[in-house]
């Protein structure tokens, strides 16, 4: 029981750290690079930028109001469980944004709008990726997108693009053509970095080996590579002879050693190498449990 409690505490700590760090980084990126340069962006921040032209309040305070309204909408349509999972980011981001805006000299880090778009997009991608990796969201328009999905059954990705186009279009009315183009650069960089962060540390290599010396390859992969092995029953295509294939998943750093090991056992082995985006299960997302193989009685 104590071990289970420690695991839960560790998991909760990791989730809390990711949400806090992600929102802190998001607040810094928006205050340091996006708002000073006038580069347009989507999300609740984009809504705050538009409303700030008509309402004499800080952008951070407007974003907080937008997030609270989105939470109320989510509560009514999606239920209280969703709101509890989103409320932290909805409150933390405006607080960190307001604090970052009050740091002396933060608006003067760079006067180059292209550098602001690149750095801003990269940092926003990292920040949102950190939050999304632990199953949370940054609130705001993310809630609106999920509500649109539930009410209209359009895909969430389409809802994201629709809301961002509307928000960035509203900002484009008050922006010059260069700021609009820089906003496109920011969005592209943010999307690329977000995808990388979501898969960071989870990408693995899958090896599939076909060889008549499969038993020796299996033993060496288990002992030398410390890799989990799955034996696959196959049949050769030409002679229709029964055969076994060796399937294993390893970290990218072990690929060279695995290739060398297989070639040393059977230079003619048929080997396929595939990069897979994510692996779940023992040895990867959970602790590996070693089980001794059953003894085969002597005949």
Secondary structure, DSSP 8 states (H G I E B T S, - for coil): -HHHHHHHHHHHHHHHHHHHHHHHHHHHHIIIIIHHHT----HHHHHHHHHHTTS-S-HHHHHHHHHHHHHHHHHHHH-HHHHHHHHHHHHHHHHHHHHHHTSTTGGGS---HHHHHHHHHHHHHHHHHHHHHTT----THHHHHHHHHHHH---HHHHHHHHHHHHHHHHHTTS-HHHHHHHHHHHHHHHHHHHHHHTTTT-EEEEEEE-TTHHHHHHHHHHTS---EEEEEEE-TTT--EEEEEEEEE-GGGHHHHHHHHHHH-TT-EEEEEEES---SBTTTB-------------
